[in-house]
Amino acid sequence: MKKAQAYPTNLPLMVYMDLKVVNQNLEVMAESMVKSQSHHANTELVQELTENTVTGGVAMINHHLAEMWQVTEDILMHDWYLALLASAFGNLVFIDQPGELYRQHSDNVLGARTLSKRFKKWIRPHILFAVYWDLIKNSQKQARHLLQMPLSQSNRELIEAFVTIMDKPMLERYKTLKKYGLRKNKTFHTFVFSSLIITKFAYKE
């Protein structure tokens, strides 16, 4: 609460914490879900456009941010969309402490990543690339909602660059990635993301 009170109440605000990942026996699998999945927590719009680090169960929003949530279609996850709004129009704040235990279930779709889940995707590359592209395209659809709102000029330019990047020629896609710093949080994930965007490998309209 003290962290939240340090920010102006007339701007959208989301404050969120980390989680400890545990198995069904409550044995710790990862001390930090944020660091194990994404290397670092997002607090900026350019980071949150392509990758979410917010978990709703350890997040708090103010009334101003809640009032901005007017759509439900083409939203990947409610916590991701609220984080986009907060980072675009107000403040997205991370507290580097675990707020709860996150129990990893074997059938989680969008939960904490495990080595077994990653391995299953790598041995079926066609599924892996389909998942990557679905995430990219769906995150673009999600970001488009913000273009209907009164964004700052710089944020509007950033979001428009992200949601239209696949309509551009190869060289322009490369330049757009570099100009706006569109990336993932981990180096390898950024390599895959950038390579797919530039080459359109396995891309389907």
Secondary structure, 3 states (H helix, E strand, C coil): CHHHHCCCCCCCEEEEEEEEEECCCCCEEECCHHHHHHCCCCCCHHHHHHCCCCCHHHEEECHHHHHHCCCCCCCCCHHHHHHHHHHHHCEEEEEEEEEEEEECCCCCCCCCCCHHHHHHHHCCHHHHHHHHHHHHHHHHHHHHHHHHCCCCHHHHHHHHHHHCHHHCCHHHHHHHHHHHCCCCCCHHHHHHHHHHHHHCCCCCC
